[in-house]
């Protein structure tokens, strides 16, 4: 592949987010064209307080599970840092990448800043990001595979394009799961070199832990929206979680920050025409505030205090070091030998 072709492909991938965002915006407008902004605002206000509390608890638990991605990745590279450090890095990294999109770049940048400070090498950080990415997609693939059999057949009859897309996604996810586990068996205790980095093939036990962690993360994230959604539509959780992960995964692949618009349009498309779509859209707005905005503010505030504390501590260390340094002779003749 020539250099020009590679550059063209990179540009197409980079700008594809604009295309999917525009397409999703049109689809959203079409589905919500009969509702006003007031209808959507009233829907948000009509969510019971107990449901919002449940959504917040699921969000807190979800971000704790997300931080375990970093703990698992640290164990994979054999690194050791204090528990609060991997929790801060994991929660902050995902809070940023969930909102900004491009998880490797946005979440990776903050992890690089923190982990290099904690004496983890750049190469090991790349390995951590890679294994965390596999953990996430392994969990998503497992839920999509299970959810495919729980999705109502009406969705496939309703839209041939959606049915074909979901079926293709199911086949791809199932193939990815089987290939990953086959790799852990066939290449047991072996490694693969990519560029200058050597990756140890995960064990089958680790792959099972990755899948379990990824499933738990997706279920907790789905619970945040489910608590906000059930006042407006009666849908079994098993059916719902399959739709949620499909919409969420499509939003990730769209390259749109946070999958905004793409996630909503796919989810609304899957809902029956008889439901109050203004209420569902209001529930999804509440979900975005709870799962995306509030964690970014909360964990971002912790990071701000940590940076200030570290800066104050560094200044104190420098001041103490200066006080302990022997004073050098001053003056023109002070340095002459007698």
N, C-alpha and C positions, 0 to 999 in steps of 0.2 A: 504494500500500500504506500503510495507516494505521500510526501509531506503535505502537498496541497489538499489531497483527499482527506487526510487526517484532520487538517485544519477546518475543512468544510464540514466534516462530521461533528467536530466539537462545536462549531457554530450552530449547526442544526439542533444538536442536543440542548445547547444553552438557551436558544430562542424558542424551543418547543414549548417551554412553560408559558410563554405569551399566547401561543396558539390555543393550548388547552384551557388557559384562563378565559380567553375570549369566548371559546366554545361553551365553557361551563356557564359563563355569565349570560349568554343567550338562552341556554337551556333553563337556567334559574328564572330569568325574566318570563319565559314562556309558561313555566309551571306556576308562577306566583302572580301572573298578570291580573288576576281577578281579585287580588287582595291588596289592601293598603298598608302603609307603614304602621298605622294605628292598630290594625288587626294583629300584626306581628308583635308589637309592643305589648298589647293586652295579653297575648299568649304567654309571653315571658313572665308577666306579672301574675298570671294565673297558675304558675307552677307552685304547688304546695311547698311550704317551708321545709317540711320533713323530707321531701324529695331532694331539695337543694342540699340539705345536710348530708343525706346519703351519698349524693354525687360528690360532695367535698371530701367525705371520708374515703370513698373509692379513689379519688384523685390522689390523696396523700399516700394511700397504700400503693397506688400505681407508680408513683415517682420513687417510692422506696424500692420497689421491684426493679425499676429502671436503673437505680444505682447499683443493684446487684449485677448488672451487666458488666460494670467496671470491676467489681470484685472477682467475677468469674474470669474476666480477661486478664486481670493481674495474676491470678493463680496460673493461668495458661503460660504466661511469660516468666513465672517464678519471681515476680516483683512483690515487694512488701511496703505498704504505707499504713499509717494509722487509719482506723475505721472511718473517722469523720472526714478524712481527706478523699477517700474514694467515693463516699456518699456525696460530698460537695461537688466533686468533679462530675460524677454521673448525673446527678439531678440538674446541675447547671448546664452541662453539655446537652442533655436532652431537652431542657426548657428552651434553650436557644435554637437547637436544630428543629424542634417541633414548630417553632414560629417562623424561622427564617428559611427552612427548606435546605437542600444540599447538605445533608447531615454530615458527610465526611469533611466538608470544608468548614461549615459553621460550628458544629459540635467538636470537630477535630482541633480547631484553632484554640478553643478555650482549654481543651484537655492538654494540648501541647504546652500551653503557657503554664498550667498548673503542674503537670507531671514532670516536666524538665526541671522545675524548681524543686521537686521532691526526688530528684536524682534518678529518674527513669529516662533511658535514652530515647532518642527520636525514632530509631528503628523499632524498639519495643512498643512505642506508642502507636506506630502504624500497625503492628501486629494486634494490639488491643482493639483498635478501631475495626480491623478486619474481622476478628472473632466476634465482636459485638454486633456487627452487621449481619453475620451468619446467624447469630442467636435470634435477632429480630425477625429475619425473613423465614427462619425455620419454624418459629412459632406461628407467624402469619400463614405460612404454607399449610401447617397442620390444621389450623382453624378453617381455612378456605376449603381444604379437602373434606373435613367433617361437615362444614356448613353447606357444602354443595348438595348434600343429600337431605338437608333440612329446609332448603329454600323452596317456597311454594311453586308448583308447576305453572301456576298462572303467570309468573314473571317471564318464563320462557315463551309462553303463548302471546304475552302482551307485546313483546318486542323481540323480533328475530335476531336483531343485532346484539341486544343485551344477552340473549340466551347463548348465542355463539361466543360472545366475549367471555361470559362466565364459564362456559364449558372449556374453552381454551385455557383460561386461567386455572381451572381445576386440574386439567391434564398436566399443565406445566408445573403446578405446585406438587402434585403427586410424584412426578418424575424427579423433581428436585430433592424431595425427601428421600426417595429410594436411592438416588445417586449419592447423597451425602452419607447415608448410613452404610452403603456399599463401600464407599471410600474409607470409612473408619475400620471396616473389617478387612478389606483387601490390602490396604496400606498401613496396617497396624504397626505402631512403633517406627514408622518411617517419616521422612520429612521431604518437603519440596522447596526448591530454591526459586524465588521470583525476584529477578534483579539481583540486588546485593543482600536480600533478606532471605533467611531460611525459616520456613514455617513448619512446625511439628504437626503432623496429622492428628487431630483430636481423637481420643478414644471413643468407643461406642458409649461408654458410661457418660462421658462428657457431652456427647451429642444428645443423649436422653435428657440430661440436665438442661442443656440449651433449649431443647424443644419445650420442656416443662416451664422454663423461665419465660420464654417467648409467649407461650399460651397464656400464662398467668398475667403477663403484662397486657396483652390484647384484651383479655376478659375484663380486667379492672378498668382499662380505658373505655371499653364498651359499656361498663356499668355506669360510668359518669353520664353518658348520653341516655342510657336506658332509664335511669331515675328521672331525668328531665322529660323523657318521651312518653312514658306510660300514662300520664294524665290525659293524653290526646289520642292515643291509639292502643288497642289491645293486641299485642303481638307476643307470642311465646319467645322466651329468651333464647332458646336454641336456634330458632329461625332468625331472630334478630342479629345474633352475634356473627352469623355467617355473612349477612348483608353488610354489617358494620365493617368487618375486616376486608371484604371485597372493596367497599367504597374507600376505606382508609388506605389500602395497598395501592389502589389506582391513583389516589391523590399523591402518594409518595412518588410513584413512577412518572407522574405528570410533570415533575420538576417545578410545580407551582408552590411557592412558600406556604407551608402548612396545609397544602392540598386545598386551599380555600376556593370555594366555588365548585371544584371538581367533586369533592366529597359530598357536598350538599346536593348537587344536581343528580348524582348517581343514587343517593339515598332516597331522594324525593321521587325519582323515577320508579323505584322499586315499591313504593307505597301504593296501596289501592287508591283509585280515583275518588272513592267515597269518603276518605279521611279529610280532616281539616289541615290542608297543607300549610296554612299560615301558622297553625299551632305547632306543626312539626318543625317548620323553619325557625320558629321562636325557640323551641327546645334545643335545636342545633346551635343557635346563637348563645344560649345559656351554657351549653356544653363547651363552646370555644372559649368563653370567658373563664369558666371554672378550670378547664384542663390546659389551656394555652396561656391565657393572659395572667391569671393569678399566680401560677408557679413561676413564671418569668419574673414577676415583680417580687415575689417572696424569696426565691433562691438568689435572684440578682441582688436583692438587698443584703443577704448574707455574704455574698461575694464582695460587695462593696465594703462591708464592715471588716471582712477578713483582710482585704487589701489595705485598708486604713490602719488596722492593727499591725500588719506586717511592716508597713512603712514607718509607723511610730517605733516599732521594735528595732528596725534597722538603724534609725536615727540614734536611738539610745545606745546600741552596740558601738556605733561609730564614735559617739561622744565618750563612752567608757574607754574605748581603745586609745583615743587621743590623750585622755587623762593618764593612762598607764605608760604611754610612750615617754622615754627619757627626753628631757628638754635639751635641745642642742644649743651650744654656745652662740650667742648673738654678737653682733658688732664686727668691725673690720679686723680687729686683732684677736677676736675670740677663738678663731680656729687655728692660730699659730702655735707651734710647739715651743715649749720653754726649755 
